């Protein structure tokens, strides 16, 4: 028979053993179990980082899944995972929204998607949006709703990227590209892309090299703008310019969308500031605006545009001559393409007054007023310009055909009105 003291010691040893077992379990931890559906906290643009199970199931090469219409569709294996896919008709982006909840967003047909990895039978992708109503997002797509593709013509750096001399990670780094830099894809080698970078119109010059596909995504706003007729200097045209064909004045770029109260009305001051900086006269958008609105007589109005004659007066007050605005006193000159070419050949950028909605890619705009740009060069039938509005892609190094320019020019409140900025002829 066990005594009371013995029973007490036995029970105590059992309790101590149980506690020790619990402590050991806590120290060692238990394996994480992947959830069936990814989850995340609600935010405006959901991010899937850390919300998805890390193990990627290996799917046999001949594995089949049943598509939305009931047909058997082959699924790419991890070894054959494409770098890029495009959305087929009816495709949707699956976005997690809170624990065990998801919602779907329809994808425009043909949308390029950057593949990141596989989650079960689905693909995790990045959709860059279109710069308008379609916002960028990460999400999942069903494999039967997309098809593999090559990289799109225009891609953008997501965070930062090394521009290398060759396609391998061991190639030397020529320069580093900041997030948002827009690149033209010249060659798609799978995990790396040969690209052309035009520069940013500020301190970054044009360059060609290789970037890793993982560091870029489709340049959604640029691709959408290009589909509406907006064009930029590409690698072939840049080669023509550097070989002596055409003329291009490297006028520094400046956006009018600078966060100020008058940003939407600042195309005139921004174009003047670009032309001044080309001649090494520094002036901010705000400084130019303050001057020209004083000349115009409505200094306190943040929504006021500026008449072209006050822009030329402002240029002259800031130290440079302006040419070509007047035919005679109080009579505006009507410029021709020959005039434009002659002034640019003389090294003087030209500021014309154009009708905004007649410009490339702006046909659907409800803004019915005029707009100023800086004409900086020409190549064949194309005119090169800097556009201070850059919501539809880079404003630097854009192209407009001579016919398009003449239509927008003629439709303005001052038909074919313009002036050039620079030294004496």
C-alpha positions as a printed NumPy array, in Angstrom:
array([[  0.   ,   0.   ,   0.   ],
       [  1.338,   3.432,  -0.999],
       [  1.569,   5.937,   1.774],
       [  0.154,   9.435,   1.622],
       [  3.604,  10.97 ,   1.202],
       [  4.408,   8.593,  -1.623],
       [  1.09 ,   9.368,  -3.39 ],
       [  1.801,  13.077,  -3.053],
       [  5.312,  12.712,  -4.528],
       [  3.988,  10.556,  -7.379],
       [  1.282,  13.087,  -8.291],
       [  3.812,  15.905,  -8.03 ],
       [  6.199,  14.132, -10.424],
       [  3.374,  13.628, -12.95 ],
       [  2.472,  17.325, -12.821],
       [  6.117,  18.365, -13.18 ],
       [  6.56 ,  16.033, -16.176],
       [  3.462,  17.483, -17.856],
       [  4.67 ,  21.034, -17.339],
       [  8.102,  20.184, -18.728],
       [  6.5  ,  18.588, -21.8  ],
       [  4.481,  21.729, -22.433],
       [  7.574,  23.929, -22.075],
       [  9.533,  21.75 , -24.529],
       [  6.662,  21.9  , -27.028],
       [  6.55 ,  25.671, -26.805],
       [ 10.332,  25.955, -27.275],
       [ 10.425,  23.613, -30.244],
       [  7.26 ,  25.048, -31.826],
       [  4.774,  23.368, -34.071],
       [  4.929,  23.332, -37.862],
       [  2.956,  26.093, -39.632],
       [  0.045,  24.734, -41.57 ],
       [ -0.711,  26.513, -44.837],
       [ -4.207,  27.943, -44.91 ],
       [ -6.506,  27.006, -47.763],
       [ -7.102,  30.657, -48.69 ],
       [ -4.584,  33.515, -48.334],
       [ -5.602,  36.236, -45.907],
       [ -4.66 ,  39.828, -45.283],
       [ -5.877,  42.962, -43.577],
       [ -8.047,  45.271, -45.696],
       [ -6.037,  48.007, -47.411],
       [ -6.699,  50.106, -50.464],
       [ -4.293,  48.116, -52.655],
       [ -3.912,  44.616, -51.184],
       [ -0.438,  43.123, -50.862],
       [  0.03 ,  39.385, -50.68 ],
       [  3.468,  39.377, -49.084],
       [  3.535,  36.985, -46.171],
       [ -0.116,  36.054, -46.606],
       [  0.416,  32.971, -48.739],
       [  1.861,  29.553, -47.863],
       [  5.529,  29.354, -48.746],
       [  5.669,  25.71 , -49.922],
       [  4.81 ,  25.476, -53.642],
       [  3.267,  22.104, -54.49 ],
       [  5.07 ,  20.277, -57.294],
       [  2.647,  19.511, -60.095],
       [  3.574,  16.648, -62.453],
       [  4.24 ,  17.806, -66.037],
       [  1.179,  15.976, -67.328],
       [ -1.138,  17.193, -64.561],
       [ -4.504,  18.479, -65.732],
       [ -6.979,  20.765, -64.051],
       [-10.561,  21.374, -64.989],
       [-11.181,  24.823, -66.436],
       [-14.163,  27.105, -65.926],
       [-15.95 ,  25.608, -68.941],
       [-15.266,  22.042, -67.811],
       [-12.45 ,  21.413, -70.294],
       [ -9.222,  19.8  , -69.155],
       [ -6.393,  22.353, -69.314],
       [ -2.711,  21.63 , -68.732],
       [ -1.06 ,  23.604, -65.922],
       [  2.575,  24.739, -66.207],
       [  4.935,  23.095, -63.752],
       [  7.232,  25.122, -61.481],
       [ 10.074,  24.318, -63.883],
       [  8.141,  25.809, -66.813],
       [  6.614,  28.753, -64.974],
       [  6.474,  31.658, -67.465],
       [  7.825,  35.098, -66.624],
       [  4.834,  36.797, -68.282],
       [  1.242,  35.931, -69.13 ],
       [ -1.622,  37.9  , -70.676],
       [ -5.26 ,  37.829, -69.625],
       [ -7.705,  35.928, -71.81 ],
       [-11.332,  37.069, -72.238],
       [-13.199,  36.766, -68.929],
       [-10.076,  36.592, -66.758],
       [-10.243,  37.881, -63.17 ],
       [ -7.704,  38.833, -60.551],
       [ -8.416,  37.079, -57.231],
       [ -7.644,  39.339, -54.292],
       [ -7.702,  38.256, -50.627],
       [ -9.618,  40.6  , -48.333],
       [ -9.643,  39.616, -44.696],
       [ -9.548,  36.153, -43.146],
       [-10.94 ,  33.457, -45.417],
       [-12.474,  36.008, -47.774],
       [-11.597,  36.963, -51.34 ],
       [-13.045,  39.061, -54.095],
       [-12.332,  39.157, -57.82 ],
       [-11.545,  42.003, -60.189],
       [-12.13 ,  41.603, -63.926],
       [ -8.973,  42.007, -65.993],
       [ -9.087,  43.738, -69.386],
       [ -8.437,  41.26 , -72.168],
       [ -4.776,  41.226, -73.185],
       [ -3.503,  42.758, -69.947],
       [  0.165,  41.767, -69.397],
       [  0.801,  40.195, -65.989],
       [  4.184,  39.591, -64.337],
       [  4.26 ,  36.075, -62.856],
       [  5.766,  35.917, -59.364],
       [  5.216,  32.313, -58.283],
       [  2.721,  29.486, -58.014],
       [  0.236,  29.154, -55.155],
       [ -1.308,  25.71 , -55.416],
       [ -2.794,  25.496, -58.909],
       [ -2.998,  29.275, -59.244],
       [ -0.425,  31.841, -60.309],
       [  0.464,  34.831, -58.194],
       [  0.866,  37.81 , -60.539],
       [  1.378,  41.563, -60.518],
       [ -0.988,  43.69 , -62.587],
       [  0.387,  47.168, -63.298],
       [ -2.949,  48.825, -64.086],
       [ -3.421,  51.286, -66.918],
       [ -2.708,  54.628, -65.265],
       [ -6.444,  55.329, -65.09 ],
       [ -9.36 ,  53.501, -63.512],
       [ -7.509,  50.166, -63.441],
       [ -5.228,  50.381, -60.398],
       [ -2.102,  48.243, -59.849],
       [ -2.573,  45.142, -57.687],
       [ -1.069,  41.785, -56.789],
       [ -3.322,  38.762, -56.834],
       [ -3.973,  35.263, -58.091],
       [ -5.203,  34.071, -61.481],
       [ -6.503,  30.743, -62.656],
       [ -4.068,  29.163, -65.149],
       [ -6.79 ,  28.604, -67.741],
       [ -7.634,  32.334, -67.765],
       [ -4.193,  33.412, -68.982],
       [ -1.7  ,  32.405, -71.634],
       [  2.114,  32.687, -71.601],
       [  3.597,  35.6  , -73.559],
       [  6.754,  37.539, -74.184],
       [  7.525,  40.655, -72.177],
       [  5.505,  43.721, -73.228],
       [  7.211,  46.461, -75.255],
       [  7.327,  48.835, -72.271],
       [  8.199,  47.822, -68.724],
       [  8.819,  49.86 , -65.579],
       [ 11.231,  49.265, -62.709],
       [  9.258,  48.266, -59.604],
       [ 11.662,  49.351, -56.837],
       [ 15.185,  49.53 , -58.24 ],
       [ 17.148,  47.597, -60.831],
       [ 20.741,  47.196, -61.936],
       [ 21.344,  47.924, -65.611],
       [ 24.062,  45.441, -66.552],
       [ 26.36 ,  45.032, -69.529],
       [ 25.194,  41.449, -70.094],
       [ 22.331,  39.082, -69.362],
       [ 23.872,  37.199, -66.433],
       [ 24.007,  38.235, -62.767],
       [ 27.812,  38.326, -62.998],
       [ 27.816,  41.037, -65.672],
       [ 29.086,  44.446, -64.625],
       [ 26.606,  47.092, -63.475],
       [ 26.457,  50.128, -65.773],
       [ 24.063,  52.114, -63.604],
       [ 21.181,  51.729, -61.17 ],
       [ 17.656,  52.542, -62.249],
       [ 15.166,  54.01 , -59.805],
       [ 11.643,  52.74 , -59.306],
       [  9.279,  53.934, -62.012],
       [ 11.935,  54.197, -64.751],
       [ 10.3  ,  53.243, -68.057],
       [ 12.255,  50.863, -70.302],
       [ 11.751,  49.674, -73.863],
       [ 12.242,  45.9  , -74.185],
       [ 14.571,  45.076, -77.068],
       [ 15.119,  41.374, -76.346],
       [ 13.389,  38.911, -74.022],
       [ 15.755,  36.237, -72.718],
       [ 13.381,  34.859, -70.081],
       [ 14.814,  35.752, -66.701],
       [ 16.586,  38.806, -68.124],
       [ 15.648,  41.525, -70.616],
       [ 17.761,  43.673, -72.896],
       [ 16.315,  47.162, -72.597],
       [ 16.722,  50.754, -73.723],
       [ 16.342,  53.628, -71.254],
       [ 15.804,  57.082, -72.773],
       [ 16.712,  58.886, -69.553],
       [ 14.537,  61.116, -67.41 ],
       [ 15.305,  64.536, -68.861],
       [ 17.101,  65.463, -65.666],
       [ 20.383,  63.851, -64.607],
       [ 19.889,  60.372, -66.087],
       [ 21.154,  59.92 , -69.647],
       [ 20.071,  57.366, -72.247],
       [ 21.506,  53.865, -71.82 ],
       [ 21.098,  50.318, -73.067],
       [ 21.735,  47.106, -71.144],
       [ 20.179,  44.159, -69.327],
       [ 17.867,  43.969, -66.309],
       [ 16.457,  41.012, -64.411],
       [ 12.837,  40.282, -65.282],
       [ 12.015,  39.923, -61.588],
       [ 12.729,  43.625, -61.031],
       [ 10.258,  45.023, -63.566],
       [  6.566,  44.929, -64.384],
       [  4.508,  46.059, -67.344],
       [  4.445,  49.848, -67.717],
       [  0.654,  49.914, -67.605],
       [  0.071,  53.637, -68.117],
       [  2.587,  53.772, -70.993],
       [  1.071,  50.772, -72.78 ],
       [ -2.412,  52.254, -72.367],
       [ -1.265,  55.667, -73.644],
       [  0.511,  54.075, -76.602],
       [ -2.719,  52.314, -77.57 ],
       [ -4.306,  55.792, -77.745],
       [ -1.568,  57.165, -79.997],
       [  1.044,  58.57 , -77.586],
       [  4.621,  57.856, -78.719],
       [  8.128,  58.224, -77.324],
       [ 11.624,  58.133, -78.795],
       [ 12.56 ,  54.45 , -78.984],
       [ 15.933,  52.755, -79.377],
       [ 15.897,  52.847, -83.208],
       [ 14.96 ,  56.534, -83.332],
       [ 17.554,  57.382, -80.7  ],
       [ 20.197,  55.646, -82.809],
       [ 19.115,  57.749, -85.799],
       [ 19.362,  60.954, -83.767],
       [ 22.814,  60.124, -82.424],
       [ 24.014,  59.305, -85.963],
       [ 23.161,  62.803, -87.136],
       [ 19.707,  62.318, -88.592],
       [ 17.325,  64.977, -87.354],
       [ 17.938,  67.417, -84.497],
       [ 17.22 ,  67.024, -80.785],
       [ 17.849,  69.73 , -78.204],
       [ 18.217,  68.061, -74.788],
       [ 15.904,  70.445, -72.978],
       [ 15.655,  69.438, -69.278],
       [ 12.254,  68.079, -68.33 ],
       [  9.941,  69.498, -65.707],
       [  6.412,  68.403, -64.784],
       [  3.721,  70.972, -64.09 ],
       [  2.152,  68.517, -61.625],
       [  4.33 ,  69.591, -58.732],
       [  1.771,  69.324, -55.92 ],
       [  1.059,  73.053, -55.812],
       [ -2.422,  74.593, -55.773],
       [ -1.866,  75.803, -59.319],
       [ -0.449,  72.523, -60.668],
       [ -3.259,  71.867, -63.137],
       [ -2.902,  75.39 , -64.589],
       [  0.893,  75.469, -64.673],
       [  1.724,  74.262, -68.194],
       [  2.912,  77.73 , -69.269],
       [  5.248,  78.382, -66.328],
       [  6.612,  74.809, -66.509],
       [  7.453,  75.083, -70.212],
       [  9.165,  78.444, -69.655],
       [ 11.161,  76.962, -66.738],
       [ 12.324,  74.101, -69.009],
       [ 13.456,  76.509, -71.743],
       [ 15.251,  78.719, -69.207],
       [ 17.081,  75.775, -67.652],
       [ 18.235,  74.705, -71.114],
       [ 20.126,  78.021, -71.166],
       [ 21.374,  77.574, -67.575],
       [ 18.95 ,  80.036, -65.994],
       [ 17.407,  78.31 , -62.95 ],
       [ 13.81 ,  79.176, -62.091],
       [ 11.1  ,  77.122, -60.409],
       [  7.549,  76.742, -61.691],
       [  6.352,  78.902, -58.794],
       [  8.847,  81.679, -59.534],
       [  7.907,  81.828, -63.204],
       [  4.206,  81.701, -62.364],
       [  4.463,  84.568, -59.872],
       [  6.168,  86.738, -62.491],
       [  3.893,  86.048, -65.461],
       [  0.682,  86.386, -63.419],
       [  1.861,  89.786, -62.189],
       [  2.353,  90.761, -65.83 ],
       [ -1.113,  89.417, -66.635],
       [ -2.711,  91.172, -63.666],
       [ -4.273,  88.265, -61.738],
       [ -1.535,  87.191, -59.362],
       [ -3.874,  85.757, -56.708],
       [ -5.744,  83.254, -58.943],
       [ -4.304,  79.703, -58.588],
       [ -6.55 ,  78.367, -61.377],
       [ -5.621,  80.943, -63.985],
       [ -3.805,  80.008, -67.14 ],
       [ -1.339,  82.41 , -68.739],
       [ -1.64 ,  84.092, -72.148],
       [  1.251,  83.386, -74.493],
       [  2.402,  87.029, -74.717],
       [  2.999,  87.142, -70.954],
       [  5.042,  83.952, -71.133],
       [  7.34 ,  85.573, -73.68 ],
       [  7.561,  88.742, -71.578],
       [  8.479,  86.613, -68.56 ],
       [ 11.27 ,  84.907, -70.516],
       [ 12.69 ,  88.276, -71.485],
       [ 12.488,  89.65 , -67.944],
       [ 14.385,  86.574, -66.717],
       [ 17.263,  87.212, -69.092],
       [ 16.61 ,  85.522, -72.446],
       [ 15.134,  86.871, -75.676],
       [ 11.963,  85.426, -77.151],
       [ 11.489,  85.252, -80.906],
       [  8.677,  84.858, -83.395],
       [  5.513,  85.637, -81.449],
       [  4.553,  88.793, -83.341],
       [  4.361,  89.449, -87.064],
       [  3.959,  93.106, -86.27 ],
       [  2.763,  95.028, -83.21 ],
       [ -0.371,  93.378, -81.711],
       [ -0.53 ,  90.845, -84.558],
       [  0.505,  87.272, -83.829],
       [  2.657,  85.493, -86.355],
       [  1.383,  82.24 , -87.879],
       [  4.214,  79.738, -87.655],
       [  4.955,  77.081, -90.277],
       [  6.821,  73.793, -90.007],
       [  9.693,  75.443, -91.864],
       [  9.844,  78.157, -89.177],
       [  9.84 ,  75.497, -86.483],
       [ 12.705,  73.555, -88.076],
       [ 14.754,  76.719, -88.575],
       [ 14.475,  77.857, -84.958],
       [ 15.322,  74.396, -83.594],
       [ 18.32 ,  74.14 , -85.926],
       [ 19.469,  77.444, -84.449],
       [ 19.396,  75.879, -80.982],
       [ 16.215,  77.553, -79.753],
       [ 13.403,  75.404, -78.278],
       [  9.905,  76.502, -79.287],
       [  6.84 ,  76.967, -77.05 ],
       [  3.599,  76.689, -79.073],
       [ -0.003,  77.126, -77.96 ],
       [ -1.967,  73.935, -78.763],
       [ -5.498,  72.65 , -78.193],
       [ -5.165,  70.01 , -75.472],
       [ -7.732,  67.467, -76.69 ],
       [ -6.294,  67.483, -80.216],
       [ -2.969,  66.145, -78.967],
       [ -2.024,  62.42 , -79.152],
       [ -3.855,  60.33 , -76.565],
       [ -6.028,  63.22 , -75.357],
       [ -9.036,  62.783, -77.641],
       [-11.286,  61.585, -74.812],
       [-10.351,  64.442, -72.465],
       [-13.136,  66.72 , -71.257],
       [-10.637,  69.6  , -70.932],
       [-11.455,  71.961, -73.774],
       [ -8.778,  74.626, -73.275],
       [ -5.272,  75.136, -74.651],
       [ -1.966,  73.674, -73.533],
       [  1.73 ,  74.584, -73.777],
       [  4.582,  72.163, -74.528],
       [  8.237,  72.589, -75.506],
       [  9.153,  71.509, -79.046],
       [ 12.729,  70.252, -78.812],
       [ 13.587,  68.539, -82.095],
       [ 12.518,  66.729, -85.223],
       [ 13.257,  63.401, -86.918],
       [ 11.774,  62.725, -90.32 ],
       [  8.102,  63.72 , -90.155],
       [  8.011,  63.575, -86.35 ],
       [  8.418,  66.473, -83.934],
       [ 10.016,  65.805, -80.518],
       [  8.532,  67.543, -77.489],
       [  8.443,  67.748, -73.699],
       [  4.92 ,  67.67 , -72.281],
       [  4.573,  69.058, -68.731],
       [  1.576,  66.739, -68.189],
       [  3.003,  63.288, -67.416],
       [  0.049,  61.377, -65.996],
       [  0.007,  59.134, -69.089],
       [  3.678,  58.211, -69.13 ],
       [  6.955,  60.136, -69.252],
       [  6.578,  63.709, -70.492],
       [ 10.171,  63.698, -71.763],
       [ 11.076,  62.74 , -75.344],
       [  7.573,  62.402, -76.803],
       [  6.807,  62.303, -80.521],
       [  4.002,  63.923, -82.496],
       [  3.618,  63.742, -86.261],
       [  3.708,  66.984, -88.214],
       [  0.065,  66.504, -89.218],
       [ -1.024,  65.971, -85.595],
       [  0.912,  69.023, -84.481],
       [ -0.627,  71.253, -87.148],
       [ -4.164,  70.16 , -86.196],
       [ -3.638,  70.856, -82.483],
       [ -1.851,  74.111, -83.298],
       [ -4.531,  75.422, -85.638],
       [ -7.332,  74.571, -83.185],
       [ -5.864,  76.731, -80.389],
       [ -7.072,  80.203, -79.398],
       [ -3.939,  81.59 , -81.069],
       [ -3.731,  79.52 , -84.291],
       [ -0.121,  78.623, -85.08 ],
       [  1.082,  80.982, -82.344],
       [  4.467,  80.266, -80.744],
       [  7.774,  81.784, -79.668],
       [ 11.283,  80.43 , -79.386],
       [ 13.698,  80.931, -76.497],
       [ 17.415,  81.459, -76.808],
       [ 20.281,  83.506, -78.066],
       [ 20.201,  85.817, -81.071],
       [ 20.047,  84.188, -84.53 ]])
